């Protein structure tokens, strides 16, 4: 059992708490200055506290606060070399935190699907068995060089919003053609979920999977003709590049986090 604390119980922090609690394998401490935020996650925790010193007693300490607050929080924690600090802050490099703590530092860019155990996360740093176990329980993770963290922030960190946007577009198309709004949303969301699972489990490439659905003279191939003749690829790429650039801006000026 890993003794873990999560400092900052906003959207991402609370998603991590919920995801880790699913397995009932960890002792979880949630820390926040907002009592309402703590109340919202209290059923998933062993301890809730507003005291940083209490949160700092865990073996693995997740810091899930805004980028401009991260360094101050880490400096106040006074962690030892036997502990692990997991930083989740866009644009805050490990080099900024190393002078502030004796703990081993791991940098992670997760996403909100951690709440259901479906997180996609990119990780840099020395990932020990303890951190790997925690991340496995919240979803899937890949290890990358820290230099790639900005693009990871865009792909899997910001990516859920881009997917929600596409689900909304498909839902609206179904509604416009007569489907009940709730039915259209459920069908669109489940379609994305099923397609994603297929990609993760399949040996075929994405192009091969597309072709497998596109029967000659069928319905899918007609829709794919529209997409291939559109600028959809470019629009999605531009969204990713814009999010990546914002992450780089935050790295240059972590106080500018007014997102």
Secondary structure, DSSP 4 states (H G I P E B T S, - for coil): -EEEEEE--SHHHHHHHHHHHTTT-EEEEEE-S-HHHHHHHGGG-SEEES-HHHHTTSSEEEE-S-HHHHHHHHHHH---TTSEEEE--TT--HHHHHTT-SSEEEEEE--GGGGGT-EEEEEEE---HHHHHHHHHHEEEEE--GGGHHHHIIIIISHHHHHHHHHHHHHHHHHHTT--HHHHHHHHHHHHHHHHHHHHH-SS-HHHHHHHH--TTSHHHHHHHHHHTSSHHHHHHHHHHHHHHHHHHHHH-TT----
